[in-house]
Amino acid sequence: MKRSFPEFRSPSLVVPLIGNTVVGLAYLLTRSPKAPMGAHIAMRVAAVLHGPDPTVPQPPHYPG
């Protein structure tokens, strides 16, 4: 049986999971929608500065 989405079964997902936890906790602790919006803006800025090369492709964007 072929496992689907192998990119979701690797240690490279630890950092996104930590980031998602931080964004979720920021909202839960402050109850302000500005907390996750600020985190989202910061992630967008980081993505522009660092480029798409180090990111893991998300389905259905499989290479070649």
N, CA, C and O atoms as a DFTB+ gen file, in Angstrom:
256 C
 N C O
     1  1       0.844      -1.178       0.000
     2  2       0.000       0.000       0.000
     3  2       0.893       1.248       0.000
     4  3       1.790       1.386       0.832
     5  1       0.634       2.130      -0.931
     6  2       1.419       3.354      -1.047
     7  2       0.860       4.413      -0.089
     8  3      -0.339       4.694      -0.076
     9  1       1.752       4.985       0.701
    10  2       1.329       6.029       1.637
    11  2       1.225       7.350       0.909
    12  3       2.113       7.709       0.136
    13  1       0.164       8.066       1.146
    14  2      -0.003       9.364       0.504
    15  2       0.640      10.463       1.344
    16  3       0.773      10.339       2.561
    17  1       1.029      11.518       0.683
    18  2       1.623      12.698       1.300
    19  2       2.844      12.374       2.154
    20  3       2.828      12.635       3.357
    21  1       3.891      11.818       1.575
    22  2       5.084      11.486       2.363
    23  2       5.770      12.713       2.962
    24  3       6.490      12.588       3.952
    25  1       5.563      13.891       2.386
    26  2       6.210      15.097       2.927
    27  2       5.649      15.477       4.300
    28  3       6.250      16.282       5.010
    29  1       4.507      14.907       4.675
    30  2       3.940      15.177       5.987
    31  2       4.400      14.164       7.025
    32  3       3.899      14.159       8.149
    33  1       5.350      13.307       6.662
    34  2       5.874      12.304       7.585
    35  2       7.388      12.465       7.721
    36  3       8.138      11.494       7.620
    37  1       7.815      13.682       7.946
    38  2       9.252      13.918       8.061
    39  2       9.520      14.897       9.200
    40  3       8.628      15.641       9.607
    41  1      10.741      14.896       9.711
    42  2      11.088      15.820      10.803
    43  2      11.071      17.292      10.383
    44  3      11.097      18.170      11.244
    45  1      11.028      17.578       9.084
    46  2      11.029      18.974       8.638
    47  2       9.739      19.696       9.012
    48  3       9.655      20.914       8.852
    49  1       8.753      18.990       9.495
    50  2       7.494      19.627       9.876
    51  2       7.485      20.138      11.313
    52  3       6.500      20.739      11.743
    53  1       8.548      19.915      12.056
    54  2       8.586      20.354      13.451
    55  2       8.500      21.874      13.542
    56  3       7.743      22.398      14.360
    57  1       9.250      22.576      12.731
    58  2       9.268      24.049      12.799
    59  2       7.896      24.637      12.436
    60  3       7.420      25.513      13.158
    61  1       7.236      24.194      11.345
    62  2       5.890      24.726      11.087
    63  2       4.890      24.412      12.200
    64  3       4.017      25.228      12.495
    65  1       5.009      23.246      12.813
    66  2       4.103      22.912      13.913
    67  2       4.329      23.818      15.117
    68  3       3.375      24.231      15.775
    69  1       5.580      24.123      15.402
    70  2       5.882      25.052      16.500
    71  2       5.326      26.435      16.179
    72  3       4.722      27.079      17.037
    73  1       5.528      26.887      14.956
    74  2       5.007      28.191      14.547
    75  2       3.492      28.258      14.641
    76  3       2.937      29.259      15.096
    77  1       2.825      27.202      14.214
    78  2       1.372      27.164      14.287
    79  2       0.894      27.185      15.742
    80  3      -0.112      27.818      16.063
    81  1       1.612      26.500      16.603
    82  2       1.270      26.496      18.026
    83  2       1.416      27.891      18.626
    84  3       0.572      28.329      19.408
    85  1       2.487      28.581      18.258
    86  2       2.713      29.941      18.771
    87  2       1.605      30.881      18.300
    88  3       1.094      31.678      19.087
    89  1       1.233      30.794      17.032
    90  2       0.172      31.660      16.511
    91  2      -1.153      31.350      17.203
    92  3      -1.893      32.261      17.575
    93  1      -1.449      30.062      17.375
    94  2      -2.690      29.687      18.048
    95  2      -2.728      30.149      19.493
    96  3      -3.748      30.654      19.961
    97  1      -1.613      29.976      20.207
    98  2      -1.558      30.422      21.600
    99  2      -1.660      31.940      21.715
   100  3      -2.259      32.460      22.656
   101  1      -1.071      32.646      20.750
   102  2      -1.158      34.113      20.776
   103  2      -2.617      34.547      20.711
   104  3      -3.029      35.465      21.420
   105  1      -3.395      33.887      19.863
   106  2      -4.808      34.242      19.771
   107  2      -5.564      33.834      21.036
   108  3      -6.362      34.606      21.568
   109  1      -5.307      32.620      21.508
   110  2      -6.035      32.141      22.683
   111  2      -5.738      32.964      23.932
   112  3      -6.623      33.185      24.758
   113  1      -4.505      33.411      24.068
   114  2      -4.133      34.182      25.257
   115  2      -4.601      35.628      25.196
   116  3      -4.955      36.208      26.223
   117  1      -4.606      36.218      24.001
   118  2      -4.983      37.624      23.888
   119  2      -6.431      37.824      23.463
   120  3      -7.009      38.884      23.704
   121  1      -7.018      36.816      22.834
   122  2      -8.374      36.904      22.284
   123  2      -8.499      38.077      21.311
   124  3      -9.580      38.640      21.136
   125  1      -7.403      38.426      20.696
   126  2      -7.391      39.516      19.730
   127  2      -7.027      38.961      18.356
   128  3      -6.041      38.234      18.233
   129  1      -7.797      39.288      17.325
   130  2      -7.456      38.819      15.984
   131  2      -6.179      39.469      15.443
   132  3      -5.640      39.034      14.426
   133  1      -5.704      40.505      16.124
   134  2      -4.470      41.153      15.669
   135  2      -3.244      40.267      15.873
   136  3      -2.270      40.387      15.129
   137  1      -3.275      39.388      16.859
   138  2      -2.122      38.518      17.136
   139  2      -1.841      37.566      15.982
   140  3      -0.708      37.542      15.500
   141  1      -2.810      36.776      15.507
   142  2      -2.504      35.900      14.378
   143  2      -2.293      36.671      13.072
   144  3      -1.544      36.222      12.204
   145  1      -2.947      37.828      12.928
   146  2      -2.722      38.611      11.714
   147  2      -1.290      39.140      11.685
   148  3      -0.650      39.142      10.633
   149  1      -0.788      39.587      12.827
   150  2       0.597      40.050      12.900
   151  2       1.574      38.921      12.619
   152  3       2.577      39.121      11.934
   153  1       1.286      37.734      13.145
   154  2       2.147      36.582      12.878
   155  2       2.103      36.202      11.407
   156  3       3.128      35.840      10.829
   157  1       0.939      36.279      10.801
   158  2       0.817      35.955       9.381
   159  2       1.610      36.944       8.528
   160  3       2.280      36.551       7.573
   161  1       1.533      38.206       8.874
   162  2       2.299      39.227       8.144
   163  2       3.796      38.969       8.302
   164  3       4.552      39.083       7.337
   165  1       4.223      38.624       9.512
   166  2       5.640      38.329       9.739
   167  2       6.087      37.121       8.924
   168  3       7.190      37.119       8.377
   169  1       5.243      36.093       8.836
   170  2       5.601      34.917       8.026
   171  2       5.681      35.268       6.544
   172  3       6.545      34.755       5.833
   173  1       4.786      36.139       6.072
   174  2       4.838      36.571       4.664
   175  2       6.125      37.341       4.381
   176  3       6.770      37.125       3.355
   177  1       6.491      38.227       5.281
   178  2       7.729      38.991       5.115
   179  2       8.925      38.042       5.093
   180  3       9.822      38.197       4.265
   181  1       8.944      37.071       5.989
   182  2      10.040      36.098       6.013
   183  2      10.079      35.290       4.726
   184  3      11.158      34.988       4.218
   185  1       8.922      34.937       4.195
   186  2       8.877      34.173       2.942
   187  2       9.432      34.991       1.779
   188  3      10.128      34.458       0.915
   189  1       9.123      36.278       1.759
   190  2       9.644      37.137       0.684
   191  2      11.153      37.296       0.827
   192  3      11.877      37.262      -0.168
   193  1      11.632      37.468       2.058
   194  2      13.062      37.672       2.273
   195  2      13.887      36.411       2.007
   196  3      15.001      36.495       1.490
   197  1      13.348      35.255       2.356
   198  2      14.109      34.014       2.231
   199  2      13.810      33.246       0.957
   200  3      14.555      32.330       0.605
   201  1      12.748      33.593       0.263
   202  2      12.421      32.942      -0.999
   203  2      11.780      31.580      -0.811
   204  3      11.718      31.062       0.304
   205  1      11.300      30.999      -1.912
   206  2      10.575      29.731      -1.840
   207  2      11.457      28.488      -1.809
   208  3      10.934      27.390      -1.618
   209  1      12.765      28.608      -1.988
   210  2      13.623      27.433      -2.102
   211  2      13.639      26.535      -0.873
   212  3      13.582      25.317      -1.039
   213  1      13.713      27.056       0.356
   214  2      13.813      26.141       1.496
   215  2      12.478      25.549       1.952
   216  3      12.448      24.751       2.889
   217  1      11.377      25.928       1.305
   218  2      10.079      25.454       1.766
   219  2       9.767      24.069       1.220
   220  3      10.274      23.672       0.171
   221  1       8.935      23.346       1.937
   222  2       8.467      22.034       1.504
   223  2       7.234      22.239       0.647
   224  3       6.309      22.928       1.076
   225  1       7.185      21.659      -0.566
   226  2       5.998      21.846      -1.403
   227  2       4.772      21.194      -0.779
   228  3       4.854      20.099      -0.222
   229  1       3.664      21.858      -0.876
   230  2       2.423      21.331      -0.321
   231  2       1.610      20.684      -1.438
   232  3       1.707      21.104      -2.591
   233  1       0.819      19.681      -1.119
   234  2       0.024      19.018      -2.150
   235  2      -0.943      20.011      -2.772
   236  3      -1.406      20.904      -2.063
   237  1      -1.265      19.914      -4.003
   238  2      -0.862      18.908      -4.982
   239  2       0.311      19.339      -5.842
   240  3       0.391      18.936      -7.002
   241  1       1.214      20.135      -5.322
   242  2       2.347      20.666      -6.080
   243  2       3.551      19.731      -6.010
   244  3       4.573      20.065      -5.411
   245  1       3.423      18.585      -6.614
   246  2       4.519      17.628      -6.612
   247  2       5.497      17.951      -7.736
   248  3       5.079      18.335      -8.829
   249  1       6.784      17.799      -7.479
   250  2       7.756      18.072      -8.540
   251  2       7.645      17.043      -9.666
   252  3       7.390      15.860      -9.443
   253  1       7.844      17.539     -10.862
   254  2       7.984      16.827     -12.067
   255  2       7.265      15.668     -12.446
   256  3       7.482      15.136     -13.535
